[in-house]
Amino acid sequence: MAPPRKIDLIGIPLDLGAGRRGVDMGPSALRIAQLGGRLAALGYTVNDRGDLRHPVRETRPTGNARKKYIRDIARVCRQLYRASDAALESGSTPVVLGGDHSVAAGSVAAAAAAARRRRRPLGLLWVDAHADMNTPSTSTSGNVHGMPLAALLGPEPAELASIGEVIPAVRPDRVALLGIRSLDAQEKTRVRDSGVHLFTMSDIDRLGLSTITQRALSLIGRGRADLHVSFDLDVCDPAIAPGVGTPVRGGLSYREAHMLMELVADTGRMRALDLVEVNPMLDTHNATAELAVEFALSAFGQRIL
């Protein structure tokens, strides 16, 4: 079954989870790059729902240094859960415009609830240079954008892990991480022991992006699963995507990222998409936001011919 022909854009200019400022301008950068108009040109009905309310960092206390701003982040993620859930309930595909990657705690939880209503499993494709599977006890920074996948798998950080009606939101055997090349020391142990499917850049170098992506989608998509794609722009090499807060050399090339999203489109099962960690303060002429828009178009079916 093809994904719905309606798309809801949901901006979430949250930067409390990140260590560097600037990703709060990501939704505006994506709109400036004409995301809505270019999706509409593919034949979709696009509704831009605007930006969710969010706290300003300078007005909020840091709180627990092991999970900074966690209460404020959880409140915003619960807002996003409700907005994404409403979009899915109406038959639309929510496209979340981040913001830092902590927002996925809300968007993926909503996709899990929608999949349950449809009596489908949920497969999660986590496209990122980082696993984001730290917990407050393993994180060296306390930055929550390094913890959302840990929360979705449960049980920590509890403030994010408790969002929604499906807890934990995802099963480890239904999660594939793709493009990974930077893991914290204690995080490595958690990833190995978790049961998720991990595909590093070394795997992609050896076997090729197409083979790895198809393998990942097959593993998480079995049984007619719905698919949530959470795409962090730092998965791309900083030579093509300079506008991210945590760049790591050796990432996906322009064509590899397009191929990945084209293969996602081929499944016909994508029900939700996150575009996160675009940081215009570190970008050049909005190049990274424009890349994100191009990759989104591929995920929604744009082809060369």
C-alpha positions as CSV (number, residue, x, y, z in Angstrom):
1,M,0.0,0.0,0.0
2,A,1.4,3.4,-0.9
3,P,1.8,6.1,1.8
4,P,-0.9,8.7,2.1
5,R,-0.9,11.6,-0.4
6,K,-1.3,14.1,2.4
7,I,1.7,15.6,4.3
8,D,1.7,17.6,7.5
9,L,4.8,19.7,8.1
10,I,5.4,20.2,11.8
11,G,8.1,22.5,12.9
12,I,9.8,22.0,16.2
13,P,12.6,24.6,16.7
14,L,14.0,22.9,19.8
15,D,17.7,23.2,20.6
16,L,17.7,22.3,24.3
17,G,19.1,18.8,23.6
18,A,22.1,20.0,21.7
19,G,25.4,21.2,22.8
20,R,25.7,23.9,20.2
21,R,23.2,26.6,19.4
22,G,21.5,27.0,16.0
23,V,19.3,24.0,15.3
24,D,16.3,26.0,16.5
25,M,16.5,27.8,13.2
26,G,16.3,24.5,11.3
27,P,12.6,24.6,10.5
28,S,12.9,28.0,9.0
29,A,15.9,26.9,6.9
30,L,13.9,24.0,5.6
31,R,11.0,26.2,4.7
32,I,13.3,28.7,3.0
33,A,14.5,25.8,0.9
34,Q,10.9,25.3,-0.3
35,L,10.2,22.0,1.3
36,G,6.4,22.4,1.2
37,G,6.2,23.7,-2.3
38,R,8.5,21.1,-3.7
39,L,6.5,18.3,-2.1
40,A,3.3,19.8,-3.4
41,A,4.9,19.8,-6.9
42,L,5.1,16.0,-6.6
43,G,1.3,15.8,-6.2
44,Y,1.0,15.8,-2.4
45,T,-1.5,18.0,-0.5
46,V,0.8,19.7,2.0
47,N,-0.4,21.4,5.2
48,D,2.2,23.4,7.1
49,R,1.1,23.3,10.7
50,G,3.6,25.9,11.8
51,D,6.0,25.6,14.7
52,L,5.1,24.1,18.1
53,R,5.6,26.2,21.2
54,H,9.0,25.8,22.7
55,P,11.0,27.3,25.5
56,V,14.0,29.6,25.0
57,R,17.2,28.2,26.4
58,E,18.2,31.4,28.1
59,T,15.0,31.5,30.1
60,R,15.2,28.0,31.4
61,P,17.2,26.3,34.2
62,T,19.5,23.5,33.0
63,G,18.3,21.1,35.8
64,N,20.0,17.8,36.2
65,A,23.5,18.0,34.5
66,R,23.2,14.3,33.5
67,K,20.1,15.1,31.4
68,K,20.0,18.8,30.7
69,Y,16.7,20.5,30.2
70,I,15.0,17.1,30.3
71,R,11.7,18.4,31.7
72,D,11.3,21.1,29.1
73,I,12.4,18.7,26.3
74,A,9.8,16.1,27.5
75,R,7.0,18.8,27.5
76,V,7.9,19.7,23.9
77,C,8.1,16.1,22.8
78,R,4.6,15.4,24.3
79,Q,3.3,18.3,22.2
80,L,4.9,16.7,19.1
81,Y,3.4,13.4,20.0
82,R,0.0,14.9,20.0
83,A,0.5,16.8,16.7
84,S,2.1,13.8,14.9
85,D,-0.6,11.5,16.3
86,A,-3.3,13.8,15.0
87,A,-1.7,13.9,11.6
88,L,-1.5,10.2,11.4
89,E,-5.0,9.7,12.6
90,S,-6.2,12.0,9.8
91,G,-4.5,9.9,7.2
92,S,-1.5,12.3,6.7
93,T,2.2,11.7,6.8
94,P,3.9,13.9,9.5
95,V,7.2,15.4,8.4
96,V,8.9,16.8,11.5
97,L,11.2,19.7,10.9
98,G,13.9,19.8,13.7
99,G,15.3,20.9,15.9
100,D,17.7,18.6,17.6
101,H,17.2,14.8,17.5
102,S,15.7,14.6,21.0
103,V,12.4,15.4,19.2
104,A,12.2,11.9,17.9
105,A,11.1,10.7,21.3
106,G,7.8,12.3,20.5
107,S,7.5,11.6,16.8
108,V,8.4,8.0,16.9
109,A,6.1,7.4,19.9
110,A,3.2,8.8,17.8
111,A,4.1,6.5,14.9
112,A,4.1,3.5,17.3
113,A,0.6,4.4,18.5
114,A,-0.6,4.8,14.9
115,A,0.9,1.4,13.9
116,R,-0.8,-0.3,16.9
117,R,-4.2,1.2,15.8
118,R,-3.5,-0.2,12.3
119,R,-2.5,-3.6,13.9
120,R,0.9,-3.3,12.3
121,P,4.4,-3.5,13.8
122,L,6.6,-0.4,13.5
123,G,10.0,-0.5,11.9
124,L,12.4,2.4,12.8
125,L,15.2,3.4,10.4
126,W,17.6,5.6,12.4
127,V,19.9,7.3,9.9
128,D,22.6,9.1,11.8
129,A,26.3,9.3,12.4
130,H,25.6,8.6,16.1
131,A,23.5,5.9,17.8
132,D,21.8,8.3,20.2
133,M,21.6,5.4,22.7
134,N,23.3,7.1,25.7
135,T,21.5,7.3,29.0
136,P,22.0,9.8,31.8
137,S,24.4,7.4,33.4
138,T,26.6,6.8,30.3
139,S,26.5,10.3,28.6
140,T,29.7,12.3,28.9
141,S,27.9,15.6,28.1
142,G,24.4,15.3,29.5
143,N,23.1,16.5,26.1
144,V,19.7,14.8,25.6
145,H,20.0,14.7,21.8
146,G,22.3,11.8,22.4
147,M,19.6,9.9,24.2
148,P,16.3,9.7,22.2
149,L,16.8,6.2,20.8
150,A,17.7,4.9,24.3
151,A,14.4,6.4,25.5
152,L,12.4,4.8,22.7
153,L,13.8,1.4,23.6
154,G,13.4,2.2,27.3
155,P,13.6,2.7,30.1
156,E,15.9,5.8,30.4
157,P,15.6,8.7,30.4
158,A,12.3,8.0,31.9
159,E,10.8,11.5,31.1
160,L,11.1,10.6,27.4
161,A,10.6,6.8,27.6
162,S,7.1,7.4,29.1
163,I,5.7,9.4,26.2
164,G,2.7,7.9,24.4
165,E,0.6,4.8,24.8
166,V,3.1,2.2,23.4
167,I,5.9,1.7,26.0
168,P,8.6,1.0,25.0
169,A,7.8,2.6,21.6
170,V,9.9,0.3,19.6
171,R,11.4,-3.2,19.8
172,P,15.1,-3.6,19.3
173,D,14.7,-6.2,16.5
174,R,12.5,-3.6,14.7
175,V,15.2,-0.9,14.8
176,A,18.0,-0.4,12.2
177,L,20.8,2.2,12.6
178,L,22.4,3.2,9.4
179,G,25.5,5.3,8.8
180,I,26.9,5.0,12.3
181,R,30.5,6.1,12.8
182,S,30.8,7.8,16.2
183,L,29.9,6.0,19.5
184,D,30.8,6.9,23.0
185,A,32.8,4.3,25.0
186,Q,30.0,3.1,27.3
187,E,27.4,3.6,24.5
188,K,29.2,0.9,22.5
189,T,28.4,-1.7,25.1
190,R,24.7,-0.7,25.2
191,V,24.4,-0.9,21.4
192,R,26.0,-4.3,21.3
193,D,23.8,-5.7,24.0
194,S,20.6,-4.0,22.8
195,G,19.6,-6.3,19.9
196,V,19.2,-3.5,17.4
197,H,20.5,-3.9,13.9
198,L,23.6,-1.8,13.5
199,F,25.1,-0.9,10.1
200,T,28.2,1.3,10.3
201,M,29.9,3.3,7.6
202,S,32.5,0.4,7.4
203,D,29.7,-2.0,6.5
204,I,28.5,0.4,3.8
205,D,32.1,0.8,2.5
206,R,32.5,-3.0,2.3
207,L,29.1,-4.0,0.9
208,G,27.6,-0.9,-0.7
209,L,24.8,1.4,0.4
210,S,22.1,-0.4,-1.7
211,T,22.8,-3.8,-0.1
212,I,23.0,-2.4,3.4
213,T,19.8,-0.4,3.1
214,Q,17.8,-3.2,1.6
215,R,19.0,-5.5,4.3
216,A,18.0,-3.0,7.0
217,L,14.6,-2.4,5.5
218,S,14.0,-6.1,5.2
219,L,14.9,-6.7,8.8
220,I,12.7,-4.0,10.3
221,G,9.9,-4.1,7.7
222,R,8.9,-7.8,7.9
223,G,5.3,-8.5,8.5
224,R,3.9,-5.5,6.6
225,A,5.4,-3.1,9.2
226,D,4.8,0.6,9.0
227,L,8.1,2.6,8.6
228,H,9.3,5.6,10.5
229,V,12.5,7.2,9.1
230,S,14.4,9.5,11.5
231,F,17.1,11.3,9.4
232,D,19.8,13.3,11.1
233,L,21.7,15.4,8.5
234,D,25.0,14.6,10.2
235,V,24.8,11.1,8.6
236,C,26.1,12.9,5.5
237,D,29.8,13.8,5.1
238,P,30.4,17.3,6.3
239,A,31.9,18.1,2.9
240,I,28.4,18.2,1.5
241,A,26.4,18.9,4.7
242,P,28.4,21.5,6.8
243,G,25.4,22.9,8.6
244,V,25.2,20.3,11.5
245,G,26.2,20.6,15.1
246,T,28.1,17.3,15.5
247,P,29.8,16.7,12.1
248,V,31.9,13.5,11.7
249,R,34.0,12.9,8.6
250,G,33.5,9.9,6.5
251,G,29.7,10.0,6.1
252,L,27.3,9.3,3.3
253,S,27.9,10.9,-0.1
254,Y,25.2,12.9,-1.9
255,R,24.2,10.0,-4.1
256,E,24.3,7.5,-1.3
257,A,21.9,9.5,0.7
258,H,19.6,9.9,-2.3
259,M,19.7,6.1,-2.9
260,L,18.9,5.4,0.7
261,M,15.7,7.5,0.5
262,E,14.8,6.2,-2.9
263,L,14.9,2.7,-1.5
264,V,12.7,3.9,1.4
265,A,10.2,5.2,-1.2
266,D,10.3,1.8,-3.0
267,T,8.8,0.1,0.1
268,G,5.7,2.3,0.0
269,R,5.5,2.0,3.8
270,M,6.9,5.2,5.2
271,R,4.4,6.7,7.5
272,A,6.5,9.4,9.2
273,L,9.8,11.3,8.6
274,D,12.0,13.3,10.8
275,L,14.5,15.8,9.3
276,V,16.7,16.9,12.2
277,E,19.9,18.7,13.3
278,V,20.0,21.2,10.4
279,N,22.1,24.1,11.9
280,P,22.0,27.3,9.7
281,M,24.5,29.0,12.0
282,L,27.1,26.6,10.8
283,D,25.9,26.2,7.2
284,T,27.0,27.8,3.9
285,H,24.2,29.4,1.8
286,N,21.6,27.1,3.3
287,A,23.2,24.2,1.6
288,T,22.4,21.6,4.3
289,A,18.7,22.5,4.4
290,E,18.5,22.3,0.7
291,L,20.1,18.8,0.8
292,A,17.5,17.8,3.4
293,V,14.7,18.9,1.1
294,E,16.2,16.9,-1.8
295,F,16.5,13.8,0.3
296,A,12.9,14.2,1.5
297,L,11.7,14.5,-2.1
298,S,13.4,11.2,-2.9
299,A,11.7,9.5,0.1
300,F,8.4,10.7,-1.2
301,G,9.0,9.3,-4.7
302,Q,10.9,11.8,-6.8
303,R,13.0,10.1,-9.4
304,I,15.4,11.1,-12.2
305,L,13.0,9.7,-14.8
